[in-house]
């Protein structure tokens, strides 16, 4: 079970032991929405989609500028 006896949070493994089912049963219940969950701790590492688009645009712009600069230097 959890490391703290006062903890209200359960891991999937803890929940499976408590209910007396396999870990995979708990995982499937979470995936199909029959078992509600709350994520604790830091947010996922995936940045929001608008941020990804902005980063890609900036990279492309800087790459284009770098290529133009190299081309000009080659001909002077």
N, C-alpha and C positions, 0 to 999 in steps of 0.2 A: 504494500500500500504506500501512500504518500509518505514523505519523510516527516512531515509535521502532522501531529494528531489533531490540531485545530484547523487544518486546511479544509476548505470547502471544495477545492478543485480536485478533480480526478483525472488521471491519465487514462488512455484507452485500456491499457493493461489492468489498471486498478479497477476500472468499471467492469471489465470482463470477469475479474476474480470475484467482485462483489455480487454480481448477478449470477455467476456460475455458468457463463458461456465462453466461447472461444473469442479471442482478440479480434478475429476477422469478422465476427458477427457484429461487434460494436463498430468496427470500421465501416462495414456496409451500411449499418443504420445511420451513421453520421453522413456518409456519402449520399444516401437517398433521402435524407432529411427527416427521418422518423425519430432520430435522437438529436435534440438541439445541442448546440455547442457555443462556447464563447472562447475566443482566442485571448490568452493572457500573454503579456510580455511584449517585446518589440513588434512593430508592424512588419509585414512581409517585405522582403528586399526588392520586390518588383515596383519600380516607379510608375506613377500614373501614365496612361497613354499620351496625354498632351505633352508631358515632360519628355517622353521618348521622342515624339515628333520634333519638338524644339531642339533637342540635342542633335538629332540627325540633320536638321536643316543647318545648324551651326557648323557641324562637321563638313557637310558638303560645301558650304560657302568658303570655309577656310581652305579646304582642299583645292577648290577652283582658283582661289587667290594664289595659293602656293604654286599651282601649275602655271598660271599666267606669269608669275614672277620668274620662274625657271625658264619659260619659253623666251621671255624678253631678254634675259641675261645671255641666253645662248646666241642670240642674233646681234648683240652689240659688241 
